[in-house]
Amino acid sequence: MPRWFCCLISIWLLAACQPGAPTSTAIPTQPPPSATPLATRTPFVMPTDRPSQTPVPVTPSATPIKVDTFTGLVVQPPLTIKLPKDWTTLYDTALVNELGELNYVPIAVYKGPVTGGTGTIALVWNFSSIASANPFDSNYGQINLLSDGERLLRQLVIEIGCNVGLEPARTDLTLGGLPAEGRFWSAVTCPADMPDTRGWYVARQDMQIGFVFYAFTDPITAMSGPAQQELQAILDTVVLRVKDVPTATPGVATPYDEALTATQASTASAQATSTPPAAGTSALENIGTPTATPVASSLQAIQTLAATVTPQ
């Protein structure tokens, strides 16, 4: 093969291996900016300044008045009770919120020595009672002294703030040798430096008037000894004598009504004329002249009242 023919083939092969020339691509042209502005959204900014309001001054329409629980008014209960030697009796009347309204509730405190300490029997009587309001209940309309006893224990007998524990209701308790409703209870961690105590209450009614007796000791450990039997022996001497209170013809006040009316009148007179005791003075010192002006006193429950009674 001629040499010149081989060179021609080599040139042709080299030309075939070379990349092709780039092809041009048309670039789209953008239209010139429009003279009409596009719509935009302006964000809403909450105002930082708010209109100022001048508060309207409020003038209190009434000033709360603290009234001592115990008025110092004496209404003796219609019963007989035999107390051991050196025991003391105190009669008083409590002004309490009973079932939504203020009411006078007479009380009696019997206090004296027992084995291991001091025993107290507190009587609350002639109070408003809780009755079953369910017409389909077999006990409809009947007084529930067991509930009354618990309510008065927390409201009137033991200082508010005490940790009160209640045992189940008992069916073996007696008052005056007769069956009575009641239960055992304890009160611990009481305020105002009151000691822990425990005891029980028994309740009976006589001619639709309720009587609840609360027996307890100081110190609390005395109740674990003979003191419980000694207090029960006193309760066994109780004889309720509501039927012996003379009831005149309808419309004529009974001796109890007259006594209560007189004590209420003396309370109103004392409230209008008496001055409050000095700060730090126990209201018990002025118990004969109750006051409706604010006083500093912890005399709120029978537990506190009983602590101030000194046995003979």
C-alpha positions in Angstrom: 0.0 0.0 0.0 1.4 3.3 -0.9 2.6 5.4 2.0 0.6 8.4 1.0 -2.6 6.4 1.3 -1.8 5.3 4.9 -1.2 9.0 5.9 -4.6 9.9 4.5 -6.4 7.3 6.5 -4.6 8.4 9.7 -5.6 12.0 9.2 -9.2 11.0 8.6 -9.3 8.9 11.8 -7.9 11.8 13.9 -10.5 14.1 12.5 -13.3 11.6 13.4 -12.1 11.5 17.1 -12.2 15.3 17.7 -15.4 16.6 19.6 -17.9 18.4 17.6 -18.1 22.2 17.8 -20.5 23.5 20.5 -23.9 24.5 19.3 -25.4 27.8 20.4 -28.6 27.8 22.6 -31.0 30.7 22.4 -31.4 32.6 25.7 -34.9 33.9 26.3 -35.0 37.6 26.6 -36.8 39.0 29.7 -39.2 41.8 29.2 -38.2 45.2 30.5 -39.5 46.1 34.1 -43.2 47.0 34.1 -44.1 50.5 35.0 -47.1 49.3 37.0 -46.2 48.4 40.7 -47.2 44.9 42.0 -49.6 44.6 45.0 -47.8 44.1 48.4 -49.1 43.1 51.9 -48.3 45.3 54.8 -48.1 43.3 58.2 -50.5 44.5 61.0 -48.7 45.7 64.1 -50.4 45.6 67.4 -50.5 49.0 69.2 -48.2 49.3 72.1 -50.0 52.2 73.8 -53.3 51.3 75.4 -55.8 53.8 76.8 -55.3 54.3 80.5 -58.2 53.7 82.9 -58.5 55.3 86.2 -59.9 52.8 88.8 -63.0 53.8 90.5 -62.5 54.0 94.2 -64.5 51.5 96.2 -65.7 52.4 99.7 -66.5 49.4 101.9 -70.1 49.4 102.9 -69.7 47.4 106.1 -66.9 46.6 108.5 -66.6 43.0 109.7 -67.3 42.6 113.4 -65.9 39.7 115.4 -68.3 38.6 118.1 -67.1 36.3 120.9 -68.7 32.9 120.7 -69.7 32.9 124.4 -72.0 35.6 125.7 -71.9 34.8 129.4 -75.6 34.3 129.6 -76.8 31.7 132.0 -79.6 29.2 131.1 -79.6 26.1 133.2 -80.4 22.8 131.5 -83.6 21.0 132.5 -81.8 18.0 134.1 -80.2 16.6 137.2 -76.6 15.4 137.4 -74.6 14.2 140.4 -71.0 15.4 140.4 -68.1 14.1 142.5 -66.5 16.3 145.1 -64.4 19.2 143.9 -66.1 19.4 140.5 -67.1 22.8 139.1 -70.1 23.8 137.0 -70.2 26.6 134.4 -73.3 27.7 132.5 -73.0 29.8 129.3 -74.7 30.5 126.0 -73.0 30.3 122.6 -73.9 32.5 119.7 -73.2 30.2 116.7 -74.1 29.9 113.0 -76.5 27.0 113.0 -77.6 25.7 109.7 -77.3 29.1 108.0 -78.6 31.4 110.8 -77.2 32.8 114.0 -78.7 31.2 117.0 -78.3 31.0 120.8 -77.2 27.6 122.0 -77.0 27.0 125.8 -74.1 25.0 127.1 -72.9 23.6 130.5 -69.4 22.7 131.4 -68.7 20.2 134.3 -65.0 19.9 135.2 -63.1 18.2 138.0 -60.4 15.8 138.9 -60.2 12.2 137.6 -57.6 9.5 137.9 -54.5 10.7 135.9 -55.7 14.2 135.2 -58.7 16.4 134.8 -62.0 15.4 133.3 -64.5 17.6 131.5 -68.1 16.9 130.5 -69.5 19.6 128.2 -73.2 19.7 127.4 -74.7 21.3 124.3 -78.5 21.3 124.2 -81.6 22.9 122.6 -79.8 23.2 119.2 -81.2 23.1 115.7 -81.1 19.5 114.5 -80.4 17.9 111.1 -83.3 15.9 109.9 -83.5 13.6 106.9 -85.0 15.5 104.0 -85.5 12.5 101.7 -89.2 11.7 101.7 -88.4 8.2 100.5 -86.2 7.6 103.6 -87.7 5.6 106.4 -86.1 8.1 108.8 -87.7 11.1 107.0 -88.2 14.1 109.4 -86.5 12.4 112.3 -83.7 14.1 114.2 -80.2 12.7 113.5 -78.4 13.2 116.8 -75.4 11.3 115.6 -74.8 13.8 112.9 -75.6 16.7 115.3 -73.0 15.4 117.7 -70.3 15.4 115.1 -71.3 18.8 113.7 -71.3 20.4 117.1 -68.0 18.7 118.0 -66.2 20.3 115.1 -68.1 23.6 115.2 -68.4 24.4 118.9 -66.6 21.9 121.2 -63.2 21.6 119.6 -61.1 24.6 118.4 -61.2 25.0 114.6 -57.8 23.9 113.3 -57.6 20.7 115.4 -57.1 17.4 113.6 -60.2 15.6 114.6 -60.6 11.8 114.3 -63.8 9.9 114.7 -64.4 6.2 115.3 -67.4 4.4 113.9 -70.7 4.9 115.7 -71.3 2.9 118.8 -74.5 1.1 119.8 -73.4 0.2 123.4 -73.2 3.8 124.8 -75.6 5.0 127.6 -76.8 8.2 129.2 -78.6 8.1 132.5 -78.6 4.3 132.2 -80.6 4.5 128.9 -79.3 3.7 125.4 -77.8 6.6 123.6 -76.2 7.4 120.2 -72.6 8.5 120.1 -69.0 7.7 119.1 -65.4 8.1 120.3 -63.2 10.9 119.0 -59.8 12.5 119.3 -58.4 16.0 118.7 -54.7 16.5 118.2 -52.3 19.3 116.9 -54.7 22.0 118.1 -53.9 25.7 117.8 -53.4 28.2 120.6 -51.3 25.7 122.5 -54.3 23.6 123.4 -53.3 20.1 124.6 -54.3 16.9 122.7 -57.4 15.2 124.0 -59.8 12.4 123.3 -63.1 11.2 124.5 -66.6 10.4 123.3 -70.0 11.9 123.0 -73.5 10.5 123.8 -76.7 12.0 122.6 -80.4 11.7 123.5 -83.5 13.7 123.0 -86.2 14.5 125.5 -89.5 15.8 124.2 -87.9 16.8 120.9 -85.1 18.7 122.6 -81.6 17.4 121.8 -78.9 16.9 124.4 -75.3 16.0 123.6 -72.7 15.3 126.3 -69.0 15.4 125.4 -66.5 13.7 127.8 -62.8 14.2 127.5 -59.6 14.4 129.7 -56.4 16.4 130.0 -53.9 15.0 129.5 -55.0 12.7 126.7 -53.3 9.7 128.4 -55.7 9.8 131.3 -58.5 8.4 129.1 -56.5 5.1 128.9 -57.0 4.5 132.6 -59.9 4.6 135.1 -60.9 8.1 134.1 -63.1 6.8 131.3 -65.2 4.7 133.8 -65.3 7.7 136.2 -66.7 10.0 133.6 -69.2 7.3 132.5 -70.3 7.0 136.1 -71.2 10.7 136.1 -73.1 10.4 132.8 -75.1 7.5 134.3 -76.5 9.9 136.9 -78.1 12.3 134.3 -81.9 12.5 134.3 -83.4 14.7 131.6 -86.4 16.6 133.0 -87.8 18.6 130.1 -91.3 17.4 131.0 -90.9 18.9 134.5 -90.5 22.4 133.0 -93.9 24.1 133.4 -95.6 24.7 130.1 -98.4 27.2 130.5 -101.3 27.6 128.1 -100.5 28.2 124.4 -99.0 31.7 123.9 -97.6 31.9 127.4 -93.8 31.8 127.7 -92.3 28.9 129.7 -89.6 29.6 132.3 -87.0 28.6 129.7 -88.4 31.1 127.2 -88.5 33.8 129.8 -84.9 33.2 130.8 -83.7 33.1 127.2 -85.6 36.3 126.4 -84.1 38.1 129.4 -80.6 37.0 128.6 -81.0 38.1 125.0 -82.2 41.5 126.2 -79.3 41.9 128.5 -76.9 41.0 125.7 -78.3 43.8 123.5 -78.0 46.2 126.4 -74.5 45.2 127.1 -73.5 45.4 123.5 -74.8 49.0 123.4 -73.0 50.2 126.5 -69.9 48.0 127.1 -66.4 48.9 126.0 -64.1 46.3 124.4 -61.4 44.7 126.6 -57.9 45.9 126.2 -55.7 44.0 123.6 -54.4 40.8 125.0 -57.1 40.6 127.7 -59.1 37.4 127.7 -62.8 38.0 127.0 -63.5 35.6 129.8 -62.8 38.4 132.3 -65.6 40.4 130.8 -67.9 37.4 130.2 -70.7 39.1 132.1 -70.8 42.0 129.7 -70.4 40.6 126.1 -69.5 43.1 123.4 -70.1 43.3 119.7 -67.0 45.4 119.0 -63.8 43.8 117.6 -61.7 42.1 120.3 -58.6 40.0 120.4 -59.7 36.7 121.9 -59.1 33.0 121.3 -62.3 32.2 123.2 -64.0 30.3 120.3 -64.7 26.8 121.4 -65.8 25.0 124.6 -62.4 23.3 124.6 -60.8 26.7 125.3 -63.6 27.8 127.7 -63.2 24.6 129.7 -59.5 25.2 130.0 -60.1 28.4 131.9 -62.4 26.8 134.5 -60.7 26.0 137.7 -62.2 23.0 139.7 -63.1 23.8 143.3 
